Amino acid sequence: MSDNYDSGTAQRNQGITLIAFLTALNISLIVFGVQTGLFLLLRNKLSRIFKPKTYLVPERERTESPPSSPWGLLSTLLRFRDREIIKKCGLDAYFFLRYLQTLLVIFIPMAVVIIPILVPVNYVGGLSRNFATNSTDDSNNVNSTDPQGADYSDPSAPKSNITGLDTLAWGNVRKDQTNRYWAHLILAILVIIWVCGVFFTELRVYIKIRQDWLTSAEHRLRASATTVLVSSIPDKWLTEEALRGLFDVFPGGLRNVWLTRDLTHLLDKIAKRDQIHTQLEEAETELIRMAKKAQLKKREQDEKQARKASKSHRPTRGEKLERQKREDDAAKMQAEEGQGISSGDRHEVPHNLGDAEAEIEAGSRRDSIRPSTGHSVVAAGLSKLTGGIGKGVNVVGKTGQEILGGAKNLTQGIDNQIETTNGFVAIAPPPSRGSDRRRVQLPDEKDLPRPSMQSSNYPQGLVSEERMMGTSSAQALHSHNGSTVSQDSMLKGESVELRHLGNTTRKATNLEDMQLNDTKRWYQFWKPPEGGYASPVPQGYEGDDFPLKKEKTFLEKVKSCIPFLGGEELEPIEYPKAYNEEWKEDQDTGAEWEKWVKRSKRPTHRLAIFDWTPSWLPGLPFLNKKVDTIYWCRKELARLNMEIEIDQKNPERYPLMKSAFIQFNHQVAAHMACQSVIHHVPRHMAPRTVEISPDDVLWENMAISWWSEWLRTGLAVGIVVGMIILWAFPVAFTSSISQVSTLTDEFPWLSFIDKNKLIHNVVSGIAGVLPAVLLALLLWLVPIVMGVLAGFKGAKTGAQKSETVQKFYFAFLFVQVFLVVSLATGVLQTLENLANNPTGVADLLAENLPKAANYFFSYMILQALSVSSGTLLQIGALLNWYVIARIMNKTARNKWSTNTKLPEVNWGSYFPVYTNFACIALIYCVVAPIISIFAIITFSLLWLANRYSMIYVNRFTIDTGGVLYPQAINQTFTGLYVMELCLVGLFFLVRDQDGEVACAPQAIIMIVSIFLTAIYQLLLNKSFGPLFRYLPITFEDEAVLRDEAFQRAQDRRLGLAEDSDDDKEGLPRQNEDGNQITSLDGTDGKTGRGNKFTNLKPVKGLVHAGTWAARGGKSTYDRTFGKAGKGLKNVNKYREDRRQKDLEAQRAIGEALYGGFHDEIEDLTPEERDVLVRRAFMHSALRARRPTVWIPRDDIGVSDDEIKRTREFSEHIWISNEGTALDSKVRVLYGRAPPDFSELDIISL
């Protein structure tokens, strides 16, 4: 089995004719036309698939529905403002689109300049003009490996094997016209200069855009803007007092310090609980549906016997439909009224602001942590800011409003909603945008860290707090003398005198200890001379016995030094029983399910022998014990719930990790801390990372030490290199499967395939499909494996993980998709040749790459047409929605997740695919100049398709801040280097009529250009590198001015300042110039595209894809459900209106799940932000809540009975059937988010 499968693929396309190329192009155009046509046909009918971001996301991310016409859609895409893309999609999406746009900026001028020059130079008077036929000279006198494609033995009669598109490329120049290659050299140098110039400009623009984004008032309010992750902290500095004393040297001082603990064991418990919770939820749902199906089957049999006894006729189709409609209406009404019961709810999930406000104020009075804010109630500010556009400022409305309440009957068919909303039925009119808008319930203050009453050495007005549980420390008090001033204080406009805080120092009890007085022995060369200063001592340090920690044994120390053996062993703890041990399975008599389902039919499963056994591995009879799923899961879930809750209350059991999150009061202080040398010992307190979102932290990697991370990195890089080298073997295996006759010849035991014609035909059919499926699976697995390796390497955040995947995946693609496909030999043979002749890289590239040019013509155009149209059609989403979801989604939670989870983009594996395209186009832009045309088509189509997808389809929960863009630009330099190396080899291979090297000067110039390009790239990164991530100090003053202007605008919205005339109801919104804001289609004030001060909370009109835009004086219910709620006269009318109701049913999901939430950080007051932030950087294991077993409610009492029996079994299980029902076809319906869903989770901090 050879390892060079596909290595000759590209070269087999040498000499491709115009007809052959047009044939491949026509096939691609057909695929493109079909997929694009389906997209244009379906996009206005399936909003959930093609434009879910118009309604099914929080309001801050929503976009307007695009026009119905194709030309209107194209115009909207082209005119959509970049700033709106940044606001709605984030910097990563914007810079990805900008990268494609940059490639167009590069290749369009290149095509305009290079093609009119080099195509005539290569073709006119060339070796061959055989452009349209496929006839080649197979004479032995033809040297097919010569880059000029000619036999030089007879100078007067050159013979050529050049045909098709090759006649326009490098190799068609005659040997007596080698001076023409000066044109190639000059244009190559111009290409290098142009590309380098564009990259320089792009990096400048990147820095400007990123700095604008970082210093925007909205971003500076977020915790990620001022929080730094410090890793590898030495033990004696691993206290809050020490870290505060160290980092208070930076301006503004510290606000919070979170010391993290190694909660890996608790995370494992939570992961196990989530698995068992899902298993129990599915088993309960299955049991309830089985009982309902049995009840319906028995009812049908009883009715059949009754008809037989009464000799009555069978019901007509219309009567069946009418009955089905009545049952569906009854099920819908049950869900709409919020009916259901619940058990085990500890009321931990925040839904309402009123109770949380009282608890927070009570906690503040008890602990005296924070001073009075000057605002009587938090709810007042929130109620004012939640007033809808044109409603002005409202007084505090009803607090304690539930997410979902009773609603009127919509009289809409359940079949319609099942098909279009995956089981969702609206159960309540979304609240208005007035004072009764849904609010976020803040966490209880008593669940947040409490201050320590120990004395400290801080200046007056600061309170120290010793927290080492992964929770927040107490923030500094804003005393009257203004010892510290937070950024929020400045935004509030408080008149606080800023006093220079300076650097706090420890109390020196013994000055002699500050010097090293130990006598140095003559052989102790590793010690400095005596008389020097001692190492710095942290504040609060009390010698070697502090911090208090258990002394490790020798074996424990050895084990801790060995990677991958796990963390420290925890002291065992005895937990109380979580369930009634007297309860037995055989006591479950008289249950409602027993009336309909046999005990043997209940859901069962087999237990794994080991804890580490994967859950997907099936159990084996006689080896794995078979248990009742519901009974077993109840016990395990109750036990894990209780143990996790006890562990969360006692985090001191877990060892400290050598990392901490430090929040500063000023953004500039965080960036200064990251750029400073913090510790006096190398690799200590490093690296330091800023711009970390709480949702982006990979908590499971926080316990990895720096030396373990180095070892992991080496191992991960080794695996990636192995994958790059050895991946050709599985690819070759997939190729061999398709060759049935060859397999039967090589393996005699397969001869039975040829003996039976039927078997041979079946195997041949499978062999035609299986290789392509396996190859696609192999390529699909690569980015997944890369992601696992990036996490194993020790990435602390999702952004770091994406950066690592980008590096690994680009290296893989460039070698496997480009080099292996291009070169004449496989990877191993190529490495062997290079090992024997390291200086032959240029010759190897020169001999093989020109032959592969035509393959990449077809490759790029195929990718452009198929990938772009496939991106628009959302094939994966269609399959998931209409095939996979209908088969797999059985529970209400599954259906809710499918409805609300939008496609996301893994930028680490997304960027490299297009970077590889760019490199290929750059490599061939001089050798085969017409590739620029294909590059322009490719990047144009991909730009349009991805632009639509980013704006209307994909959701971006995590944003790296655009840091992948400069890395992509640096990777694109690879194309320049390979182009230069290839040209060096080609110039040296060119021979004149005497057989001598004719282009040595050109080759030498290209060698010089390689070094100049490398020097340029180094200087470029050295100059721009510090600005890729960090802010300069020059921006701080301007950012403060913007903060103040932003806060004044916020005060007007909150009613804390007098309303301007522009805020009065009925007046159009205006920008700073006084001009009225208009939307793209000319309507007034609906797009929210004014300036950020006058348009902080735009209400976006979703014209065709489901909108709740018209707020006015009419309620949302009247504008949406009122239309859908008109009574259906008869069954025929119901059937006719089904499709017309699709969009309305889909729109209801977005408002029922997201409508009215405070999902923007600027909507909260500084006090509320601080409470949320103090909770956000707690370890995720300490914030995990008890999950709800959410089961459907039925009309035969099985669901209610299961909840009752679960309550009797244990109080540590939260089970509920609220907001669910079963329709006439025993399909699960739901009309609300799961009971354990919290509005808190959608606030981006």
Secondary structure, 3 states (H helix, E strand, C coil): CCCCCCCCCCHHHCCCCHHHHHHHHHHHHHHHHHHHHHHHHHCCCCHHHHCHHHCCCCHHHCCCCCCCCHHHHHHHHHHCCHHHHHHHHCHHHHHHHHHHHHHHHHHHHHHHHHHHHHHHHHHCCCCCCCCCCCCCCCCCCCCCCCCCCECCCCCCCCCECCCHHHHHCHHHCCHHHHHHHHHHHHHHHHHHHHHHHHHHHHHHHHHHHHHHHHCCHHHHCCHHHCEEEEECCCHHHCCHHHHHHHHCCCCCCEEEEEEEECCHHHHHHHHHHHHHHHHHHHHHHHHHHHHHHHHHHHHHHHHHHHHHHHCCCCCCHHHHHHHHHHHHHHHHHHHHCCCCCEECCCCCCCCCHHHHHHHHHHHHHHHCCCCCCCCCCHHHHHHHHCCCCCCCCCCCCCCCCCCCCCCCCCCCCHHHHHHHHCCECCCCCCCCCCCCCCCCCCCCHHHCCCCCCCCCCCCCCCCCCCCCCCCCCCCCCCCCCCCCCCHHHHHHCCCCCCCCCCCCCCCCCCHHHHECCCCCCCCCCCCCCCCCECCCCCCCCCCCCCCCCCCCCHHHHHHHHCCCCCCCCCCCCCCCCCCCCCCCHHHCCCCHHHHCCCHHHCCEEECCCCCCCCCCCCCCCCCCCEEEHHHHHHHHHHHHHHHHHHHHHCHHHCCEEEEEEEEECCHHHHHHHHHCCCCCCCCCCCCEEECCCHHHECHHHCCCCHHHHHHHHHHHHHHHHHHHHHCHHHHHHHHHHCCHHHHHHHCHHHCHHHHCHHHHHHHHHHHHHHHHHHHHHHHHHHHHHHHHHHHHHCCCEHHHHHHHHHHHHHHHHHHHHHHHHHCCCCHHHHHHHHHHCHHHHHHHHHHHCHHHHHHHHHHHHHHHHHHHHHHHHCHHHHHHHHHHHHHHCCCHHHHHHHHHCCCCCCHHHHHHHHHHHHHHHHHHCCCCCCHHHHHHHHHHHHHHHHHHHHHHCCCCCCCCCCCHHHHHHHHHHHHHHHHHHHHHHHHHHCECCCCCECCHHHHHHHHHHHHHHHHHHHHHHHHHHHHHCCCCHHHHHHHHHHHHHHHHHHHHHHCCCCCCHHHCCCCCCECCCCCECECCCCCECCCCCCCCCCCCCCCCCCCCCCCCCCCCCCCHHHHCHHHHCCCCCCHHHHHHHCHHHHHHHHHHHHHHHHCCCCCCHHHCCHHHHHHHHHHHCCCHHHHCCCCEEECCCCCCCHHHHHHHHHHHHCCCCEEECCCEEECCCCCEEECCCCCCCCHHHHCCC
